[in-house]
Amino acid sequence: MSREEIGIRPGESAIELPSSFDAGVYFVGRIRTPWTAREQCPKNGAEADAVCTIIVDDCYADGLKDVASCTHLLVLYWMHRAPRNLILQTPRHHDATRGVFALRSPARPNPIALSVVELLDLSGRELRVRGLDCLDETPLLDLKPYFASTDAKPAATVGWHVERQRP
Ligand SMILES: C[S@@+](CC[C@H](N)C(=O)[O-])C[C@H]1O[C@@H](n2cnc3c(N)ncnc32)[C@H](O)[C@@H]1O
């Protein structure tokens, strides 16, 4: 298969992944969003204004006890349409190739994504939230309370990104 066919850009490299998995996951629900193509999605949760719905599967419903008391949640989800073998990547609109673990790209060995969302409303097993950037029907991995006291690191920086923004 050619580089173009598997969607590899100049500078990128793909690895052969191990032949077996080390663990399994349970999808605990689905995320409903207005976006059906990757190009339509916001690049990150901060860019996203749309209200999305997280639907938790029935067997996990009791796990939502007390969630309504949270203003913000950490949402972990599975980027089910992303390749998993791209170890060096040249993101669209970037001029450099970077390691997958220095990027927030959906393409990664374990395509786990996360966003901090604002919880607008919880009704039954459905949460209405703002701040997601994923395709409609993206599988849900987990929900956790967002603790500003321990999770926020306002002084944190990403060196390559700071450099990129310099004129
Ligand atoms: C840059 S990632 C960031 C994800 C998450 N906020 C994070 O930081 O881990 C967001 C992009 O992933 C792509 N994407 C969204 N849902 C996806 C899915 N289910 N499978 C593959 N790619 C997806 C879209 O192009 C979207 O703009």
The ligand as an SDF file (V2000), in Angstrom:
LIG
                    3D

 27 29  0  0  0  0  0  0  0  0999 V2000
   -6.9790   16.6580   18.2750 C   0  0  0  0  0  0  0  0  0  0  0  0
   -8.1100   15.4500   18.9060 S   0  0  0  0  0  0  0  0  0  0  0  0
   -8.1880   15.9450   20.6000 C   0  0  0  0  0  0  0  0  0  0  0  0
   -8.9870   14.9720   21.4210 C   0  0  0  0  0  0  0  0  0  0  0  0
   -9.0290   15.2530   22.9020 C   0  0  0  0  0  0  0  0  0  0  0  0
   -9.5850   16.5480   23.2270 N   0  0  0  0  0  0  0  0  0  0  0  0
   -7.6510   15.0970   23.5310 C   0  0  0  0  0  0  0  0  0  0  0  0
   -6.9770   16.1030   23.7240 O   0  0  0  0  0  0  0  0  0  0  0  0
   -7.2710   13.9620   23.8420 O   0  0  0  0  0  0  0  0  0  0  0  0
   -9.6620   15.9700   18.2720 C   0  0  0  0  0  0  0  0  0  0  0  0
   -9.8040   15.5790   16.8220 C   0  0  0  0  0  0  0  0  0  0  0  0
   -9.8940   14.1670   16.7140 O   0  0  0  0  0  0  0  0  0  0  0  0
  -10.6590   13.7920   15.5620 C   0  0  0  0  0  0  0  0  0  0  0  0
  -11.6970   12.8350   16.0080 N   0  0  0  0  0  0  0  0  0  0  0  0
  -12.7940   13.1260   16.7360 C   0  0  0  0  0  0  0  0  0  0  0  0
  -13.5000   12.0160   17.0110 N   0  0  0  0  0  0  0  0  0  0  0  0
  -12.8380   10.9900   16.4650 C   0  0  0  0  0  0  0  0  0  0  0  0
  -13.0620    9.5670   16.4090 C   0  0  0  0  0  0  0  0  0  0  0  0
  -14.1020    9.0010   17.0230 N   0  0  0  0  0  0  0  0  0  0  0  0
  -12.1640    8.8080   15.7260 N   0  0  0  0  0  0  0  0  0  0  0  0
  -11.1050    9.3810   15.1090 C   0  0  0  0  0  0  0  0  0  0  0  0
  -10.8250   10.7070   15.1380 N   0  0  0  0  0  0  0  0  0  0  0  0
  -11.6820   11.5060   15.8100 C   0  0  0  0  0  0  0  0  0  0  0  0
  -11.2430   15.0900   14.9940 C   0  0  0  0  0  0  0  0  0  0  0  0
  -10.4450   15.4590   13.8940 O   0  0  0  0  0  0  0  0  0  0  0  0
  -11.0440   16.0920   16.1450 C   0  0  0  0  0  0  0  0  0  0  0  0
  -10.8700   17.4070   15.6630 O   0  0  0  0  0  0  0  0  0  0  0  0
  1  2  1  0
  2  3  1  0
  2 10  1  0
  3  4  1  0
  4  5  1  0
  5  6  1  0
  5  7  1  0
  7  8  2  0
  7  9  1  0
 10 11  1  0
 11 12  1  0
 11 26  1  0
 12 13  1  0
 13 14  1  0
 13 24  1  0
 14 15  1  0
 14 23  1  0
 15 16  2  0
 16 17  1  0
 17 18  1  0
 17 23  2  0
 18 19  1  0
 18 20  2  0
 20 21  1  0
 21 22  2  0
 22 23  1  0
 24 25  1  0
 24 26  1  0
 26 27  1  0
M  CHG  2   2   1   9  -1
M  END
$$$$
